[in-house]
């Protein structure tokens, strides 16, 4: 009995002590009475590990011997900062080596009290002996294990530039898109976070604040002959047993991949990975989609295209509608290179007329900002380079009488065709849930040499076929194979 009581006592101690610690910490956070200190805290700052960071004191004074500073991360981990120097209007703290890039709450601690002074995004970067040009608002370094990478195309979606011989880029950006991305060069890959290649970074500071965003690349071989899987219209929505059916699809895809263990493979979605109607009612949106993909597809980089059902229908502008996609998956338009082919992702779903209801009044259109960016992007690409252009909605649509019509906004399509003039262009699209190819003879527009490959949906008939008739599914797996000679084959 004594032994049992002893175990019970230790169990109570183990349970109660953490609760007491949490309770004491909560009391500390709440108790800031009498601390008359305010700092001017910027929204974002670039720092190196173990380096110092200065803040302007806007109210009160700091005692170097009795006051201390804490940085608390988003997951609740606190870091004690050494107070290096204090003047009447400035304090300087040392950023702990353990701090990683992310958001932090800043606290001043005085005896048993502490007060939150603000929130900051710490961009922890390597030291760089470089001073950006006047007017530069975004800059950074692109490097690999072998050193700095010259000539990498970098863009904020508006301005475009390249890295210099030291791998450094600079942009005089207004930060209207709130991100910066690189166009991955041939024979390189960006590191992966799950299925997502890390080729873009969200911006955290305001337009007037200089911000640093570095990128890393890995040199790879095998890009002369590789496979790209085009994944159209998945419509995952937690309904009609779609999770089970999609698992069967990814199992087939993984089985196919296993047949070619030494061959490079990538994937590109063609939009409508999710189904906006069920984001809220079924609690299945872009985060749940990403979790599903990460759990079922390993070691496969997937580039993403925006679809009409990947926009938030509760938004009232195109930018707001695309925010979940941009913050989690990718920019709405960007480019990258694999081997001898230049890939371009465009967003041809314009949600500018969204009114926050389920009306979803979108237009199939390439917006002017994308067209301007595309023109800049292609200025770095030789006309002999094959282009593969992905967007969600079809460019051409078959007519009952034969032939094809342009199924886009006429003015935007005309500008798009002019920009692509002189290239051999293969459009790859989804949206229709059909399978058809448009060959040059049918799609020549003023002498331009365009193809289109419209691919059927991964979801078949919105997952109804496999739900109502188990074992029967309408859409085969489709992928685009690129050979050394730039020959394209649709294999189903």
Helices and strands as residue ranges (DSSP letters): H 2-30, E 38-40, E 44-47, E 52-59, E 67-73, E 78-86, E 90-94, E 102-110, E 113-124, E 138-144, E 147-148, E 153-155, E 160-162, E 168-171, E 179-183, E 188-190, E 192-193, E 196-197, E 200-202, E 211-212, E 215-219, E 226-231, H 242-258, E 264-269, H 277-281, H 286-296, E 301-303, G 308-310, H 318-328, E 334-338, E 341-345, E 349-350, E 363-364, H 368-378, E 386-390, E 396-398, E 404-406, H 410-420, E 425-429, E 436-438, H 440-443, E 450-454, H 464-468, E 479-482, E 488-491
